[in-house]
Structure formats: structure tokens, C-alpha cells
């Protein structure tokens, strides 16, 4: 699990520094595997404007550009991008900068006898997206006054890679880690007042979970969002993903990834117009095939949990979606999925198909089955804010009712099990800080948490 201190502070109010954070993470059982400064050198990449372009004297496909890099400085840059043109605002990397994707250090170089002082960068070279057909095009309206300034936001926060043990799936989201730190005294957990979807528009795209043996999906929540305009993500969202080594793709995909990383709620977005006659969650049949979003074709065995429509398989539940219903920049209507899949099924399917994804990593360890609506609310409202559109009513289909788990907690056994003593008052405070609801019953306490699985109670954090 990769996090940054800056992202943690979205959920955690603390005055302590990153050095103290690294110590406390280890103290609460979250092992720090590595700390890496990903932002080192990124301040060299500047917003720049092409003032003039000329055909390269010795190469038909190259141009010589006069580039305004700020502070009344003009640089000559040789560029082969077809979209390099006068007036374009883009991103300039000077000699000495290291290109994020290739790790090549730039130098002043002669290209066909013309000296080039740095380069103009594509989004692919900056790990901002897979777009490599031309140099980055920035909005004139937004960046005209930023010429010469660093494109990347300044951050003193390093990339922290945590080793999350199988019994701590609650810490596969930034908020879960923040909650644990807050309970240990490392600051205060922020009370985020999340908005809820208010819509009376019923979902027109029907969803059905087949009732069959070994059905791995117990709940399938969805929300139809119409008339969206998929676009590039805003800078704050791109920066969030880039800060932990993720590559931005499009606003809709980036939002689903952001929500997964932020609150440990995997989601998937379908292009609703590519779905034939509704969705059926069912077991696969031997020999069925589909092309996944990794552009590989997979042949399925009997009994794998698939999301399908009238034409066939759309994706593997809890693991990966398919290309046939994938969202693109021209997508107008989307179906947002937030479901719960049984860990055992996820592990079995991913092992057989040799598939490893961020969603699979979470589902196989077990996530909160009661977070379905929270994920849909957070993602749908972000999509509306960034991409517009109209949000429909949330639809949740279930095969079984999931209730908050309750266990009896005997404080007298605590010292015998752990080998050290804590006062009852402190025990209860720790549990309450973690979000548990506590009811006293004679010599024991009944504790439950409406948003955590049973495995959290049996982990090494609480009891």
C-alpha cells in the first residue's frame, strides 16, 4: 500500500512531522518497506509557451521552436511532435532534468546540426497518461499566467510503501490508516461530512444476481449517470495519483481509482451504451472468453464470477473489466458499479488466470461489505462535479443480508492474551477512536462496528 503524508492529512489532523509518522506506522503494526522521494527534480519541469516554430533545415519531420520558459528567457528546442505550434502552452524540461518515464537525464545536444536546449514533453514521458502522439497541450486560459512556473505541485511528502499483512485489510485505504494512527494518539481523525446522492430518477438499466451454487457476489450496487462529458482529470486529482506512482487515464477512471485508494472501496465504470439489455452477475461457463482492460484475452473455466450482458462476458467480478464496455473520452452515459465479492472466489479465479490487480488485492483480503453505498456516493458526486451529468437513484441488488458484526469482549482476558495490562478506560477509548460501538454487559462488553468486517476484530490490532 503506497501513501503520502500529504494524502494522509486529508483525513488526519496532526502537527507531527513525517519522521514521527514513520515511527508511529511501525508502532501500530504497519511495516514501512521503503520511503522514496518521487518529487525530486520535478520542479525543473516548467509551464512554457511556444513563440515561434520553423522547419528544421536538415529534417523534414522536425521543428525548431523558440520557447518562452519564463523570466524573459527564450530557449531553442528541437521538437518532432506534430502538434508543436506557435502559441501552444506546454511543459518544458531543461538540460539536467530527468524524464520520469525513461529516466534519461537531458543534456544540451545537437540534433541534425541544430543545438537543442532541453525538450518539450508528452504526457506519456511525464507519466501523466499514455498519450504519446504529441507534446502536452495545456489550457491557455488556465496556464497563460503560469509561464515559467513549475508544472508539478511542490510537496515535501515522500512516497511511503507499507507492507499490509492479510489480517489488516482495513488499512488498504488511506482513511483506514489515518483512523489507526488517530487511535494511537497520532493526531485526530477528521470528520468528513460526505454528501449523499439525492435523486428520484429510477435506474433504467436492470441488474440481476443469479441465484446459483457458489455465487461469489452477494451485493451489487450501481448508479446510472447520464450525459457526462469525460475529460482529463483536474490537476489536484492527477497530482494525487501521480504522488503514489499511479498513471492518470481519464476523469472517470481516475475517480474510481482515487476512491479505491482513499477509502478502500474498489469501483468500476461501464459505458452504459455498450451494455446489451442489462447486467447479469453469474458463474462463467467453461470456454467463455473475453478481452480484459489489460488487452489480453482470457479463456474462463466453470464457476468464475463474471459480470455479463446479453452478448456475453463484460468482466471478471472484483478483478478486471473488459474492453467491450470500457469508458472512453466520448462516453456519454456510465454505469458505476460498487459490489461485494467473496475473497475465496477472487483468489481462485485470479490464480488460475494469473491476474493481479489493485481491486483483486483488496477483494481477496476482504473489504467492508457495507461500504457499497459510500463508494457510489463519493464517486458519483465527484463525476458530476468534474464531468457533469445527471445522477440516477442508487440501486443495490443483494443475495443475502449483511449485518454489522457483534462480539463479546471480556476485558479480563486482555492481559492474559497480550501479556501486558491496559486500563479498561484506555481500552474503551482505543476502541471508540477506531469507530467501534460499545455496550456494557455485566463483566463483558458488546462491541461492533457497522463499517468493518469480522476479521478486523480478530486481527492483532484490537483483541
C-alpha positions as CSV (number, residue, x, y, z in Angstrom):
1,X,0.0,0.0,0.0
2,X,1.5,3.3,-1.1
3,X,0.7,6.5,0.6
4,X,2.0,10.0,1.2
5,X,1.8,12.1,4.3
6,X,0.0,14.9,2.3
7,X,-2.8,12.4,1.4
8,X,-3.0,11.1,4.9
9,X,-3.6,14.7,6.1
10,X,-6.8,14.8,4.1
11,X,-8.1,12.5,6.8
12,X,-5.8,13.2,9.8
13,X,-5.3,16.4,11.7
14,X,-1.8,16.3,13.2
15,X,1.0,18.7,13.9
16,X,3.7,15.9,13.9
17,X,6.2,15.6,11.1
18,X,6.9,12.8,8.6
19,X,9.8,11.4,10.7
20,X,7.4,10.8,13.6
21,X,4.9,9.3,11.2
22,X,7.3,6.6,10.0
23,X,8.0,5.7,13.7
24,X,4.3,5.5,14.5
25,X,3.4,3.4,11.5
26,X,5.8,0.8,12.7
27,X,4.4,1.1,16.3
28,X,0.8,0.3,15.2
29,X,2.0,-2.7,13.1
30,X,2.1,-1.2,9.7
31,X,5.6,-2.0,8.5
32,X,7.4,0.6,6.4
33,X,9.1,-1.2,3.5
34,X,10.6,1.9,1.8
35,X,10.5,5.7,1.6
36,X,11.1,7.3,-1.8
37,X,11.2,10.9,-2.9
38,X,9.3,10.9,-6.1
39,X,9.1,14.7,-6.5
40,X,12.9,15.2,-6.6
41,X,13.7,17.1,-9.7
42,X,10.1,17.6,-10.8
43,X,10.4,21.3,-10.0
44,X,12.6,21.6,-13.1
45,X,9.6,20.9,-15.4
46,X,8.1,24.2,-16.3
47,X,5.0,25.6,-18.0
48,X,6.2,27.1,-21.2
49,X,4.9,28.7,-24.4
50,X,6.0,28.2,-28.0
51,X,6.5,31.6,-29.5
52,X,7.7,30.5,-32.9
53,X,8.3,27.4,-35.0
54,X,10.5,26.8,-38.1
55,X,11.1,23.8,-40.2
56,X,14.3,22.1,-39.2
57,X,16.9,22.8,-42.0
58,X,18.1,19.2,-42.1
59,X,15.0,17.1,-41.2
60,X,11.5,17.2,-42.7
61,X,9.7,15.9,-39.6
62,X,11.5,18.2,-37.0
63,X,10.8,21.7,-36.0
64,X,13.0,24.3,-34.3
65,X,10.9,26.1,-31.6
66,X,11.5,29.3,-29.8
67,X,10.1,28.6,-26.3
68,X,9.3,31.1,-23.6
69,X,10.4,29.4,-20.3
70,X,9.8,32.4,-18.1
71,X,11.9,35.2,-16.6
72,X,12.4,36.8,-20.1
73,X,14.3,33.7,-21.3
74,X,13.8,32.1,-24.7
75,X,15.2,28.6,-25.4
76,X,15.7,26.9,-28.8
77,X,14.2,23.4,-28.7
78,X,14.2,20.9,-31.5
79,X,10.9,19.0,-31.4
80,X,9.3,16.3,-33.6
81,X,5.8,16.5,-32.2
82,X,3.2,17.1,-34.9
83,X,1.2,19.4,-32.6
84,X,4.1,21.7,-31.9
85,X,2.8,25.2,-33.0
86,X,3.0,28.9,-32.2
87,X,1.0,29.9,-29.2
88,X,0.8,26.4,-27.7
89,X,1.3,26.2,-23.9
90,X,3.1,23.0,-22.9
91,X,5.7,21.6,-20.5
92,X,9.4,22.2,-20.9
93,X,12.2,20.2,-19.4
94,X,15.7,21.9,-19.3
95,X,19.1,20.2,-19.5
96,X,19.7,18.4,-16.3
97,X,16.1,17.2,-15.8
98,X,15.4,13.5,-15.7
99,X,12.5,12.3,-17.7
100,X,10.1,10.4,-15.4
101,X,9.3,7.6,-17.8
102,X,12.7,6.8,-19.4
103,X,14.9,8.1,-16.5
104,X,17.1,9.7,-19.1
105,X,19.0,12.8,-18.0
106,X,18.7,15.6,-20.5
107,X,21.7,17.4,-21.9
108,X,22.3,20.2,-24.4
109,X,22.6,18.3,-27.7
110,X,22.9,18.9,-31.4
111,X,20.1,17.3,-33.4
112,X,21.0,17.3,-37.1
113,X,23.4,20.2,-36.6
114,X,20.9,22.3,-34.6
115,X,21.5,22.7,-30.9
116,X,18.5,21.9,-28.7
117,X,18.4,23.2,-25.1
118,X,16.1,20.6,-23.4
119,X,12.8,19.2,-24.7
120,X,9.1,19.7,-24.8
121,X,7.3,16.8,-23.1
122,X,4.4,14.5,-23.9
123,X,2.1,13.3,-21.2
124,X,3.5,9.8,-21.6
125,X,7.0,10.9,-20.9
126,X,5.8,12.6,-17.7
127,X,3.8,9.5,-16.6
128,X,0.6,11.6,-16.7
129,X,-1.1,9.4,-19.2
130,X,-0.5,7.0,-22.1
131,X,-0.8,9.9,-24.6
132,X,2.4,10.0,-26.7
133,X,1.3,11.2,-30.1
134,X,2.3,14.8,-29.3
135,X,3.6,17.2,-26.7
136,X,1.3,18.1,-23.7
137,X,-1.3,20.8,-24.5
138,X,-2.2,22.9,-21.5
139,X,-5.2,25.3,-21.4
140,X,-4.3,28.8,-22.4
141,X,-7.0,30.2,-20.1
142,X,-5.6,28.3,-17.1
143,X,-1.9,28.4,-17.7
144,X,-1.2,31.7,-19.5
145,X,-0.1,33.4,-16.3
146,X,1.9,30.4,-15.2
147,X,4.7,30.6,-17.8
148,X,8.0,29.8,-16.1
149,X,6.4,28.2,-13.1
150,X,6.9,24.6,-12.1
151,X,4.1,22.4,-13.6
152,X,4.2,19.9,-10.7
153,X,2.9,21.0,-7.3
154,X,5.6,21.3,-4.6
155,X,5.4,18.6,-2.0
156,X,7.7,17.7,0.9
157,X,5.8,14.4,1.2
158,X,7.7,11.2,0.3
159,X,6.2,8.0,-1.2
160,X,5.8,5.6,1.7
161,X,5.4,1.9,0.8
162,X,3.7,-0.1,3.6
163,X,3.6,-3.9,3.9
164,X,-0.1,-4.6,4.8
165,X,-0.5,-8.1,6.4
166,X,-3.5,-10.2,5.3
167,X,-5.3,-9.6,8.6
168,X,-5.3,-5.8,8.1
169,X,-7.5,-5.2,5.0
170,X,-8.9,-2.1,6.8
171,X,-5.6,-0.4,6.1
172,X,-5.8,-0.8,2.3
173,X,-7.3,2.7,2.1
174,X,-5.7,6.0,3.2
175,X,-8.6,6.7,5.6
176,X,-8.2,3.3,7.3
177,X,-4.5,4.1,8.0
178,X,-5.4,7.5,9.3
179,X,-8.0,6.1,11.6
180,X,-5.5,3.7,13.1
181,X,-2.9,6.5,13.6
182,X,-5.5,8.7,15.2
183,X,-6.5,5.9,17.7
184,X,-2.8,5.6,18.6
185,X,-2.6,9.3,19.5
186,X,-1.0,10.5,16.3
187,X,-3.5,13.3,15.7
188,X,-7.3,13.4,15.3
189,X,-9.3,11.7,12.6
190,X,-11.2,14.3,10.6
191,X,-15.0,14.0,10.5
192,X,-15.7,14.2,6.8
193,X,-19.3,15.1,6.1
194,X,-19.8,13.2,2.9
195,X,-22.8,14.2,0.8
196,X,-25.3,11.7,-0.4
197,X,-27.0,11.3,-3.7
198,X,-30.4,12.8,-3.8
199,X,-32.3,11.5,-6.9
200,X,-35.7,10.2,-7.7
201,X,-34.7,9.1,-11.1
202,X,-35.0,5.3,-11.2
203,X,-32.3,3.2,-12.8
204,X,-33.4,2.0,-16.3
205,X,-30.6,-0.5,-16.7
206,X,-31.6,-3.6,-14.9
207,X,-29.1,-5.6,-12.8
208,X,-29.7,-9.2,-11.7
209,X,-27.6,-11.5,-9.5
210,X,-28.2,-15.1,-10.4
211,X,-29.0,-17.4,-7.5
212,X,-26.8,-20.3,-8.1
213,X,-24.4,-22.6,-6.3
214,X,-21.1,-20.8,-5.3
215,X,-22.3,-17.4,-6.4
216,X,-19.5,-15.2,-5.3
217,X,-21.3,-11.8,-5.5
218,X,-23.6,-11.2,-2.5
219,X,-24.3,-7.5,-3.3
220,X,-24.1,-5.4,-6.4
221,X,-24.7,-1.7,-6.1
222,X,-24.9,0.5,-9.2
223,X,-25.7,4.0,-10.2
224,X,-26.5,5.3,-13.7
225,X,-25.0,8.7,-14.6
226,X,-26.2,10.2,-17.9
227,X,-25.0,13.0,-20.2
228,X,-21.4,13.1,-18.8
229,X,-18.5,14.6,-20.6
230,X,-15.5,12.5,-19.8
231,X,-12.3,14.6,-19.8
232,X,-8.9,14.9,-18.4
233,X,-8.8,14.9,-14.6
234,X,-8.2,18.2,-12.8
235,X,-4.7,18.9,-11.6
236,X,-5.5,18.0,-7.9
237,X,-6.7,14.6,-8.9
238,X,-3.8,13.9,-11.3
239,X,-1.3,15.1,-8.6
240,X,-2.9,12.7,-6.0
241,X,-2.5,9.7,-8.3
242,X,1.0,10.6,-9.6
243,X,2.2,11.1,-6.0
244,X,1.8,7.4,-5.4
245,X,3.0,6.3,-8.8
246,X,-0.3,5.8,-10.5
247,X,-0.9,7.0,-14.1
248,X,-3.9,9.2,-14.7
249,X,-6.1,8.0,-17.6
250,X,-9.3,9.9,-17.7
251,X,-11.5,11.7,-15.2
252,X,-14.0,8.8,-14.8
253,X,-11.3,6.1,-14.4
254,X,-9.2,8.3,-12.2
255,X,-12.1,9.0,-9.8
256,X,-12.8,5.3,-9.4
257,X,-9.1,4.7,-8.7
258,X,-9.0,7.6,-6.3
259,X,-12.0,6.4,-4.3
260,X,-10.5,2.9,-4.1
261,X,-7.2,4.2,-2.7
262,X,-8.8,6.8,-0.5
263,X,-11.5,4.7,1.3
264,X,-10.7,1.1,0.2
265,X,-13.7,0.8,-2.0
266,X,-13.0,-0.7,-5.4
267,X,-15.3,0.5,-8.2
268,X,-15.8,0.0,-11.9
269,X,-17.3,2.3,-14.5
270,X,-19.1,0.8,-17.6
271,X,-20.0,2.7,-20.8
272,X,-23.8,2.1,-20.3
273,X,-24.5,2.5,-24.0
274,X,-22.3,-0.6,-24.7
275,X,-24.4,-2.9,-22.3
276,X,-27.0,-5.1,-24.1
277,X,-30.2,-5.5,-22.2
278,X,-29.0,-5.1,-18.6
279,X,-26.4,-6.8,-16.4
280,X,-26.4,-10.3,-15.1
281,X,-23.9,-11.4,-12.4
282,X,-23.4,-15.1,-12.8
283,X,-21.0,-18.0,-12.9
284,X,-19.0,-18.5,-16.1
285,X,-19.2,-21.4,-18.4
286,X,-16.2,-23.4,-19.5
287,X,-14.7,-22.0,-22.7
288,X,-16.2,-18.5,-22.4
289,X,-13.7,-15.8,-23.4
290,X,-13.3,-12.0,-23.1
291,X,-10.7,-9.4,-23.7
292,X,-9.8,-7.6,-20.5
293,X,-8.7,-4.0,-20.0
294,X,-5.1,-5.1,-20.0
295,X,-5.8,-6.0,-23.7
296,X,-5.3,-9.7,-23.0
297,X,-7.8,-12.4,-24.0
298,X,-8.8,-14.8,-21.2
299,X,-10.4,-18.2,-21.5
300,X,-12.6,-19.0,-18.5
301,X,-13.4,-22.1,-16.5
302,X,-16.7,-23.1,-15.0
303,X,-17.7,-21.2,-11.9
304,X,-15.8,-17.9,-12.2
305,X,-17.8,-14.9,-11.2
306,X,-18.5,-12.8,-14.2
307,X,-20.4,-9.6,-15.0
308,X,-22.3,-10.2,-18.2
309,X,-24.9,-8.8,-20.6
310,X,-26.9,-10.3,-23.4
311,X,-23.8,-10.6,-25.6
312,X,-21.6,-12.3,-23.1
313,X,-18.9,-11.5,-20.5
314,X,-18.2,-7.9,-19.7
315,X,-15.6,-8.5,-17.0
316,X,-14.5,-10.6,-14.1
317,X,-16.2,-9.6,-10.8
318,X,-13.8,-7.9,-8.4
319,X,-10.8,-8.4,-10.6
320,X,-10.9,-6.6,-14.0
321,X,-13.3,-5.2,-16.5
322,X,-13.4,-5.8,-20.2
323,X,-12.6,-3.7,-23.2
324,X,-16.1,-4.1,-24.7
325,X,-17.8,-1.9,-22.1
326,X,-14.8,0.3,-21.2
327,X,-15.2,4.0,-20.8
328,X,-13.6,6.4,-23.3
329,X,-13.4,10.2,-23.8
330,X,-16.5,10.1,-25.9
331,X,-18.5,8.1,-23.4
332,X,-21.9,9.8,-22.6
333,X,-23.6,7.6,-20.1
334,X,-21.9,5.4,-17.4
335,X,-23.0,2.7,-15.0
336,X,-21.0,2.9,-11.8
337,X,-20.5,-0.4,-10.0
338,X,-19.8,-0.9,-6.3
339,X,-20.1,-4.6,-5.3
340,X,-19.0,-7.2,-2.8
341,X,-17.3,-10.4,-3.9
342,X,-16.2,-13.4,-1.8
343,X,-12.5,-13.5,-1.1
344,X,-12.2,-17.2,-1.8
345,X,-13.6,-16.9,-5.3
346,X,-11.4,-13.9,-6.1
347,X,-8.3,-15.8,-5.0
348,X,-9.2,-18.9,-7.0
349,X,-10.0,-17.1,-10.3
350,X,-7.0,-14.7,-10.2
351,X,-4.6,-17.6,-9.5
352,X,-6.0,-19.7,-12.4
353,X,-5.8,-16.8,-14.8
354,X,-2.5,-15.4,-13.4
355,X,-4.2,-12.0,-12.9
356,X,-3.2,-9.4,-10.4
357,X,-5.0,-6.0,-10.0
358,X,-5.5,-3.5,-7.3
359,X,-9.1,-4.5,-6.9
360,X,-8.2,-8.1,-6.7
361,X,-5.7,-7.4,-4.0
362,X,-8.4,-5.8,-1.9
363,X,-11.3,-8.2,-2.5
364,X,-9.2,-11.3,-1.9
365,X,-8.3,-10.0,1.6
366,X,-11.9,-9.0,2.3
367,X,-13.3,-5.4,2.2
368,X,-16.2,-3.8,4.1
369,X,-19.4,-5.3,2.6
370,X,-21.3,-2.3,3.9
371,X,-19.3,0.3,2.1
372,X,-21.1,-0.1,-1.2
373,X,-23.3,3.0,-0.9
374,X,-20.5,5.1,0.5
375,X,-18.3,4.4,-2.6
376,X,-21.1,5.1,-5.0
377,X,-21.9,8.4,-3.3
378,X,-18.3,9.6,-3.2
379,X,-17.5,8.7,-6.8
380,X,-20.8,9.7,-8.4
381,X,-20.7,13.2,-6.9
382,X,-17.1,13.7,-8.0
383,X,-18.0,12.6,-11.5
384,X,-20.9,15.1,-11.6
385,X,-18.5,17.8,-10.3
386,X,-15.8,17.2,-12.9
387,X,-17.7,15.7,-15.8
388,X,-21.3,17.0,-15.3
389,X,-24.2,14.7,-16.0
390,X,-27.3,13.6,-14.1
391,X,-27.1,11.1,-11.3
392,X,-29.8,8.4,-11.0
393,X,-31.0,6.7,-7.9
394,X,-28.7,4.1,-6.3
395,X,-29.7,0.5,-7.0
396,X,-28.4,-2.3,-4.7
397,X,-29.2,-5.9,-5.5
398,X,-28.5,-8.4,-2.8
399,X,-28.4,-12.2,-2.5
400,X,-28.0,-12.1,1.3
401,X,-28.4,-9.5,4.1
402,X,-25.2,-8.3,5.6
403,X,-25.3,-7.1,9.2
404,X,-22.8,-5.4,11.4
405,X,-20.8,-8.0,13.4
406,X,-21.0,-8.0,17.1
407,X,-18.7,-9.9,19.5
408,X,-18.4,-10.2,23.3
409,X,-15.2,-8.7,24.6
410,X,-14.0,-9.8,28.1
411,X,-11.6,-7.2,29.4
412,X,-10.3,-9.7,32.0
413,X,-8.9,-11.8,29.2
414,X,-7.0,-9.0,27.6
415,X,-3.9,-9.2,29.9
416,X,-3.8,-13.0,29.6
417,X,-3.8,-12.9,25.8
418,X,-1.5,-9.9,25.2
419,X,0.9,-10.2,28.2
420,X,0.5,-6.6,29.2
421,X,-2.1,-4.5,31.1
422,X,-4.1,-1.6,30.0
423,X,-6.9,0.1,32.0
424,X,-10.5,-0.6,30.9
425,X,-10.9,3.2,30.4
426,X,-8.0,3.2,27.9
427,X,-9.1,0.0,26.2
428,X,-12.6,1.5,25.6
429,X,-11.1,4.8,24.4
430,X,-8.9,3.0,21.8
431,X,-11.9,1.0,20.5
432,X,-14.1,4.1,20.4
433,X,-11.4,6.0,18.5
434,X,-11.3,3.2,16.0
435,X,-15.1,3.6,15.5
436,X,-16.4,0.7,17.5
437,X,-19.8,1.0,19.2
438,X,-19.6,-0.4,22.8
439,X,-22.4,-1.6,25.1
440,X,-21.6,-2.7,28.7
441,X,-23.0,-6.1,29.8
442,X,-22.0,-7.2,33.3
443,X,-18.4,-8.3,33.2
444,X,-18.1,-8.1,29.4
445,X,-18.7,-5.6,26.6
446,X,-20.5,-6.0,23.4
447,X,-18.7,-4.2,20.6
448,X,-19.5,-3.8,17.0
449,X,-18.5,-1.6,14.1
450,X,-21.0,-1.1,11.2
451,X,-18.2,-0.5,8.7
452,X,-15.7,-3.2,9.4
453,X,-15.5,-6.9,8.8
454,X,-15.3,-9.7,11.4
455,X,-11.6,-10.2,10.5
456,X,-10.8,-6.8,11.9
457,X,-11.8,-8.0,15.4
458,X,-9.6,-11.0,15.2
459,X,-6.5,-9.1,13.9
460,X,-3.6,-8.1,16.1
461,X,-4.7,-4.5,16.5
462,X,-7.6,-4.9,18.9
463,X,-8.2,-8.2,20.6
